[in-house]
Amino acid sequence: DYIARIGHATFIIKLGETTIITDPVFSKNAGPLIFGPKRFTEPALKLNEIPKIDLFLLTHNHYDHQDMKTIRRFPFKDTKVMLPLKLGKYFTRNGYKDVNEMDWYDEFELPSNTGHFRLTAYPAVHWSSRSLFDMNDTLWMSFGFSAGGHSVFHSGDTEAHPYVFKEIGKHMAKLHGGCSIGLMSIGAYAPRKMMKGAHMTPEGGVQVGRELGCQKLVPMHWGTFTLSLEPAEEPYARFKEAASVSTLRMKIGETLGLNDLSLVHENKDFK
């Protein structure tokens, strides 16, 4: 079992017999057409190099998470897509056959020979929009999933919250056996007055991870696009200081082996 960091919020994760991709963005820009912030770090793989994907997880519809060019060119249209309410149309009209909209706390199971894969759609403190006219028309979320004794939480984009993640932590403990690894969104927090309420600070990401009960934390949503005003390396530096030994810095292209929580420094070793 492994987690491979592809870039931004994109990971390829294998738990037992199930291979998952999260928020796949392989385009050069995080915006419509050729507009939006340009990528300054290339993805670890090209889209046509990714392994066979069983589950495509989408957390929300912002351009740095829902990349239509990637969705249109995705090589495995038979994959099972799990995504927030009212986003299914973007996939069904692009040839996907198994598209499943989820509400917060909806659950899904996938039987396998190595133990059931379980997925829960969890809340996030964020918002949605792809234009000036669709503010919050679609849902946004985080995900928790588990199989074979390992469990992963993907925060999507979120702000910290006084009780939401404590409740998620209780649910993950009951249904998923806790949280082995928390993938925490820590970038795009400055200027604080603008970003507060939608994106957490690095310290907020550590707080959320602790409330979830995660054994280890991997920071994401930094080091790929310039989405806000903080320096490029600041998110990780602050996160590491706050998290101490709980944090694992995954470089883009690195693979984390879940059986011993060790980093395997081999690019493109994802199969």
Order of alpha helices (4+ residues) and beta strands (2+ residues): beta-beta-beta-beta-alpha-beta-alpha-beta-beta-beta-beta-beta-alpha-beta-alpha-alpha-beta-alpha-beta-beta
